[in-house]
Amino acid sequence: MNKACSGQISARDVSERKEMNCGIHGVSFSSSATPSERRLSALARHLISPTESCSCSASGVSASITSSDVGSVFSHVARAPEDPILGVTVAYNKDSSPVKLNLGVGAYRTEEGKPLVLNVVRKAEQQLVNNRSRVKEYLPIVGLAEFNKLSAKLIFGVDSPCIRDNRVTTVQCLSGTGSLRVGGEFLTRHYHQRIIYIPVPTWGNHPKVFTLAGLSVKSYRYYDPITRGLDFKGLVEDLDSAPSGAIVLLHACAHNPTGVDPSIQQWEQIRQMIRSKGLLPFFDSAYQGFASGNLDKDAQSVRMFVADGGECIVAQSFAKNMGLYGERVGALSIVCKTADVAGKVESQLKLVIRPMYSNPPIHGASIVAAILRDRTLYDEWTIELKAMADRIISMRHQLFNALRDRDTPGDWSHIIKQIGMFTFTGLNVRQVSFMTREYHIYMTADGRISMAGLSSSTVSHLADAIHAAVTHVA
Ligand SMILES: Cc1ncc(COP(=O)(O)O)c(C=O)c1O
């Protein structure tokens, strides 16, 4: 029988590792386990979650061996379920309806529903192509030096004390995901506390990235479904009971999937609490500029934590704000107390990166560096970025108005209150599947819709679908 499906891996793992428990996300390890033991256990649990029975049918895992499989050394490999977010696009692509609408994907679309390459990116690329002196040599392990310096300035501010004092190390990584993973791997190896707290809900990849990096994932309350706003009391209570030194993952702005951010006053209280308890903040900054249209404003939360002189970690992505999704451009910054520590941290980051992918790709980072170094291109970028943010905000208003015009039952004001690319609609899983079945509208099962995937011409179709879902499906 299929080894994974027989439960051999998980059963042995679980029985051998008595200290492993199934807390939130089923992830918790003794601190005595080595990183590779922890990773192996985590991997086994990803292959078989305790709720997956031998037939594995509930999760779409199929282990049946067909005649064509016989003889393959891989015939025991079980079919894994689609990624819950990227799987939405897979389902959308299979739908032949002319009215189909994909609101699952977290990528910007124009009013015409098309992917957008920013003009400023095209200009920067043209400059790169025209420069005959450019070669395709390997980058250093930590990436393009100028990109790293400019990325740090972008998130921390040009006059940031951590840059002035040379106590931040920034390394180019594979977009936001790669930056989170490298940061997680570094913490597993070199930080005394292996517990990371992530908000509920959060981007679906967070628990997987950190678990496989060797950290133990726990959660803190973040979203209140009743108010459709921040559960600030729950957040404070949960972080207050976190063990000293625990890592706390914070979305720098435009929280995904809820679109709910703390106010500046709440950020200040969070900062005070994190510092007083000696917790380690790890920011995920995937939407700088997308929330408000202003790069500095969207970096405010991060800058508050740097201004107090304490340490923090930041994973930056240029996927959304420069539209460089597939170029995989991002950066990991670790702000330390001294330049000496920052230098040592960087030397260890190289040891994390080298055996993982050796060094990062050159093209995307060169585009970013070309834009950030040049005042004219930078200004053009901010204008295009603001236009994207404004279009998203306009879609929020159009959808809200369309539901109001239809007298759709319920309070929909959260659509205009939430921030960034996504609206967490509050639609339940049955209503979501009704909308997909009857209206060919695709979104994640938690009712998250990408406002960037909507346009003036598709708003009424979405509003009709939401109206029908809430009036016909409980
Ligand atoms: C909160 C959050 N973090 C990180 C990422 C990673 O994106 P990428 O790896 O494409 O930069 C995303 C992408 O959707 C995200 O929403």
The ligand as an SDF file (V2000), in Angstrom:
LIG
                    3D

 16 16  0  0  0  0  0  0  0  0999 V2000
    0.6390   38.7850    2.8970 C   0  0  0  0  0  0  0  0  0  0  0  0
    1.4840   38.2650    1.7930 C   0  0  0  0  0  0  0  0  0  0  0  0
    2.7560   38.0040    2.0460 N   0  0  0  0  0  0  0  0  0  0  0  0
    3.5770   37.5340    1.0900 C   0  0  0  0  0  0  0  0  0  0  0  0
    3.1260   37.3300   -0.1840 C   0  0  0  0  0  0  0  0  0  0  0  0
    4.1370   36.8050   -1.1530 C   0  0  0  0  0  0  0  0  0  0  0  0
    4.1010   37.2470   -2.4050 O   0  0  0  0  0  0  0  0  0  0  0  0
    5.3220   37.0730   -3.3960 P   0  0  0  0  0  0  0  0  0  0  0  0
    6.1140   35.8870   -2.9520 O   0  0  0  0  0  0  0  0  0  0  0  0
    4.6700   36.8860   -4.7080 O   0  0  0  0  0  0  0  0  0  0  0  0
    6.0940   38.3280   -3.2820 O   0  0  0  0  0  0  0  0  0  0  0  0
    1.7900   37.5790   -0.4930 C   0  0  0  0  0  0  0  0  0  0  0  0
    1.2480   37.3210   -1.8290 C   0  0  0  0  0  0  0  0  0  0  0  0
    0.1010   37.2680   -2.0930 O   0  0  0  0  0  0  0  0  0  0  0  0
    0.9640   38.0740    0.5220 C   0  0  0  0  0  0  0  0  0  0  0  0
   -0.3180   38.3700    0.3040 O   0  0  0  0  0  0  0  0  0  0  0  0
  1  2  1  0
  2  3  1  0
  2 15  2  0
  3  4  2  0
  4  5  1  0
  5  6  1  0
  5 12  2  0
  6  7  1  0
  7  8  1  0
  8  9  2  0
  8 10  1  0
  8 11  1  0
 12 13  1  0
 12 15  1  0
 13 14  2  0
 15 16  1  0
M  END
$$$$
